[in-house]
Amino acid sequence: MCQLSDHVLLSETETARVSKCKGCGQYVLVYNNLYMSFSREQMANFTKTLRDLKPEDFNKDHPSGQEHVLLRNCKAHLGVSFSRLQVDEVLEVIREASLFEEVFSILYDK
């Protein structure tokens, strides 16, 4: 696993951060207590999955009292639960990271 010192910070909020490793190109999304690492393609697929969610997908009861969507990873037997607000927060930090990555590319990749 890459060291965080090898990462370029692309976007950060109070609850989320997106960075990219200068060495291997992996993206890291940290949201609250979640740490997720993605290739470019995996990040695009994750983003598409979040964007494609419909209101009726938020149908899982959660201890917070809000209805959540459960995203599962069948290979790791792991699920991640998000409320609609949390999905919006994650999408916003990813959108901002994408914009900053494009800016960095224009400025520094010649």
N, C-alpha and C positions, 0 to 999 in steps of 0.2 A: 504494500500500500504506500502511496506517495505521502510525503510529509506536507502538512499544510503550508509550510514555508515555500514549497514548490508551486503553490497555487497563485493564480491571478484572481483577485476578488472582482466579480462582475456585477454583483448586486447584493445589497444587504438591507434588511429592515430590522425591526425590533425582534421579530420571531423567525426570520428566515435569512438564508445566505446561499448564494450560488457562486461557485468558484470553478476554475478550470486549471488542471495541472499543466504546467509548462512542459513537462517531460513526456508524459504519456497521452495527454489530451483528454483524459477522463474529466467529466463534470461531476461536481459534488453539490448536492442539494442538502442543506441542513435546515430542518424545519422543526422548531421546538426541540423535542428530544429524538427526532428521527435523523439519521445520517444515511443518505442514499447516493450511490456512485453509479454513473451512467456513461456509456459511450455516447457519441453524438446521435447515433441512430436510436439508442435506447431513450435518450432524453427527448427526442422528437416523438417517439411512440408514447412515452409517459405523458407528455404535454397534450398530445392528441386525445389520449384516453380521458384526461381531465376536462378538456374542452368539449368532448362529445357527451359528457354526462347530462342526463335529463333530470328534471325535478323528481320524477318518479323513481329514479335510482337511489335517492336519499331515503331509504326505507328501513334502515336498521336502527333499533333503539340503542341509545347510548346513555351511560350513567349521568351525563351532563343534562339530559332531558331533551337534547336536540336530536333530530334524526340525522344519521350519517350514511355515507356510502362506504362499503367495504371493498377495497381493492385487494385481490389475492394474488400471490405468487405461488403457483402450484409446484414449482421446483423446490422452493425453500419452505413450503408449508407455512407461509407467513402472510398475514393480512395487515393492511394499513387502513385505518378508519379516519375519514375526513367529514366534517360538516361542510355545508355549502360555502360558508364564510371562509373556512380554511382552504377549500379548493380555490376560491377567488384570490386569497392571499398568495398561495403557491404560484398560481398562474401569473399574477402580477410580478412577482420577483423573477420568474423565468422570463417573462416578456422583457423586463428591464435588462436582465442579464444578456439576452439576445441582442438588444439594441447596443449595449456597451461593447459587446464582443465585435459587432459590426464596426463601431466607431474605432476600436483599437486596431482592427484589421486595416481600415482605411488609413489610419495615422502611422502605423508601425510596420505593416507588411508591404514592403515595396519591392 
